[in-house]
Amino acid sequence: MENLDRLCAEYGNKFAKEVSEGLGNAKAAETFITKALGVLQEQGLYAFLLFCESRGDKEKPGAIRIKKLTEEILKDKLSLVNNGDILKEISDKDNGLASRLDDLILAIQVLEKSLIYARFHAKAMKKSG
């Protein structure tokens, strides 16, 4: 298994850069990342992905990038889901991620820490211009 803190730091940086590029600036990225983190913390992984899916035109470019990186972490780095639709992989399968409590908790913790780091990266990007 990989060093999870290093993985979170790596993806925190990726989330901040990708969302900032998608939304056009670090301030918008910080705001959007904060919203996404709040949904993950308060409502869970499935709601977090639905939140990303439901964004309007203004936030859609950032949401698409967050979802893509989330899939990358869960599929490629942690091997918690397969290559199907991530929402179905979490909820619809008999052995989906939502039915495997230890794996679900790991996924949420890694994403939560990555998004916390991303928020700090975006804040630092905002200050450095």
C-alpha positions, -999 to 999 in steps of 0.1 A, spaced: 0 0 0 10 35 -8 19 62 18 -16 77 21 -4 111 33 19 115 4 -10 104 -19 -33 130 -3 -6 157 -8 -1 148 -44 -38 148 -52 -44 179 -31 -20 197 -54 -36 182 -85 -71 191 -73 -61 227 -67 -43 231 -101 -70 213 -121 -99 231 -105 -81 265 -108 -75 259 -145 -111 248 -150 -126 277 -132 -101 303 -144 -86 314 -110 -75 302 -76 -102 321 -57 -130 303 -75 -112 270 -71 -109 276 -33 -146 283 -31 -156 253 -51 -133 229 -33 -147 241 0 -182 234 -12 -173 200 -25 -154 192 8 -185 202 28 -207 179 8 -183 150 12 -180 156 50 -217 161 57 -234 139 32 -209 113 21 -192 100 -11 -222 93 -32 -236 128 -25 -202 143 -33 -202 127 -67 -238 137 -74 -228 173 -63 -201 172 -90 -226 158 -116 -252 185 -108 -231 216 -112 -243 243 -136 -223 259 -164 -202 282 -142 -189 254 -119 -190 225 -144 -154 227 -156 -141 224 -120 -166 197 -111 -156 176 -141 -119 178 -130 -127 169 -94 -147 138 -106 -120 127 -129 -93 129 -102 -116 112 -77 -121 83 -101 -83 82 -106 -77 79 -69 -104 53 -63 -96 32 -93 -59 35 -101 -43 44 -67 -65 26 -41 -82 -1 -64 -115 4 -46 -137 5 -77 -135 -10 -112 -136 7 -145 -174 12 -147 -195 42 -140 -183 54 -106 -217 62 -93 -229 27 -101 -197 12 -87 -205 28 -54 -242 22 -51 -257 -3 -75 -235 -34 -71 -241 -60 -45 -204 -56 -37 -202 -19 -45 -180 4 -25 -210 16 -3 -215 -20 9 -178 -24 20 -176 -2 50 -138 -3 56 -131 6 20 -158 33 20 -143 49 51 -108 47 35 -121 64 3 -138 92 22 -108 98 44 -83 100 15 -106 123 -5 -113 145 25 -77 149 33 -68 155 -4 -95 182 -6 -83 199 26 -48 200 11 -63 213 -21 -81 241 -3 -47 252 12 -30 249 -21 -56 270 -38 -53 296 -10 -16 297 -15 -20 300 -52 -44 329 -47 -19 347 -25 10 342 -49 -10 354 -78 
